[in-house]
Amino acid sequence: MIIVFVTFPIPSDLDPALLKEKFLETAPIYQQTPGLLRKNYIADAENHCAGGVYCFDTMENAQSWFDEERIAWITQRYSKPDLQFFENPVIVDNDNGQIIS
């Protein structure tokens, strides 16, 4: 699996409730994203940073999702994102009591 860690600056005066609303507006988009297994929205209002942690089935699907158009959309909606791609060789799944490799 592939983890994509995406962060971007947010305005210091952005209300956390408004940020959550913006996240909820976009959440349905990710239900149809090819290869996306899970997305967690993240926010750190104190440090003026937000983003998402995405879990994809393959690097191809992850890179395909984050094309130039997607980066431009994130930049327009929030600000220019920083993306990091990671291999995810081991998962501890406490919900299902499993260690997956």
C-alpha positions in Angstrom: 0.0 0.0 0.0 0.9 3.6 -0.4 0.5 6.5 2.0 0.3 10.0 0.7 0.8 12.7 3.3 -0.5 16.1 2.1 -0.1 19.3 4.0 -0.8 22.9 3.2 -0.9 26.2 5.1 -4.2 27.6 6.2 -5.0 31.2 7.3 -4.5 31.9 11.0 -8.0 33.2 11.3 -9.7 30.2 9.7 -12.3 29.0 12.1 -11.9 25.2 12.8 -15.6 24.7 12.4 -15.5 26.3 8.9 -12.5 24.1 8.0 -14.4 21.0 9.0 -17.3 22.2 6.9 -15.0 22.6 3.9 -13.7 19.1 4.6 -17.2 17.6 4.7 -18.1 19.3 1.4 -15.3 17.5 -0.3 -15.6 14.1 1.5 -18.0 12.5 -1.0 -15.5 13.1 -3.8 -13.2 10.5 -2.2 -15.8 7.8 -2.1 -15.2 7.3 -5.9 -11.5 7.8 -6.0 -9.8 4.9 -7.9 -7.6 2.8 -5.5 -8.2 5.0 -2.4 -8.8 2.8 0.6 -9.0 5.5 3.3 -8.6 9.3 3.7 -8.1 11.1 7.0 -8.4 14.8 7.0 -6.0 16.5 9.4 -5.8 20.0 10.9 -3.5 21.8 13.2 -5.1 25.3 13.8 -2.3 26.3 16.2 0.3 25.9 13.5 -1.9 27.0 10.6 -1.6 23.7 8.8 -4.1 21.2 7.4 -4.2 18.4 4.9 -4.9 14.7 4.5 -3.4 11.3 4.9 -4.4 9.0 2.0 -4.0 5.3 1.8 -4.0 4.0 -1.8 -3.7 0.4 -3.1 -0.9 1.2 -5.6 1.6 3.9 -6.3 0.1 4.2 -9.8 -3.3 5.1 -8.4 -1.8 7.5 -5.9 0.2 9.4 -8.5 -2.6 9.4 -10.9 -4.9 11.0 -8.4 -2.5 13.8 -7.6 -2.1 15.1 -11.1 -1.5 18.7 -12.0 -5.2 19.4 -12.1 -5.7 18.0 -8.5 -2.7 20.1 -7.2 -4.2 23.2 -8.8 -7.6 22.5 -7.2 -6.1 22.1 -3.8 -4.0 25.2 -4.3 -7.1 27.2 -5.3 -9.3 25.8 -2.5 -6.7 26.1 0.3 -3.0 26.8 -0.7 -0.1 25.1 -2.4 0.2 21.6 -0.9 3.3 19.6 0.0 3.0 15.9 -0.9 5.0 13.0 0.4 4.6 9.4 -0.9 5.5 6.5 1.3 5.5 2.7 1.0 3.3 1.2 3.8 4.9 -2.3 4.3 3.2 -3.1 7.7 -0.2 -2.1 9.1 -1.4 -2.6 12.7 -5.2 -2.9 12.4 -6.6 -2.8 15.9 -10.2 -2.6 14.6 -9.8 -6.1 13.2 -7.1 -7.4 15.5 -4.6 -7.9 12.7 -1.1 -7.1 11.7 -0.9 -6.9 7.9 2.2 -7.1 5.8 
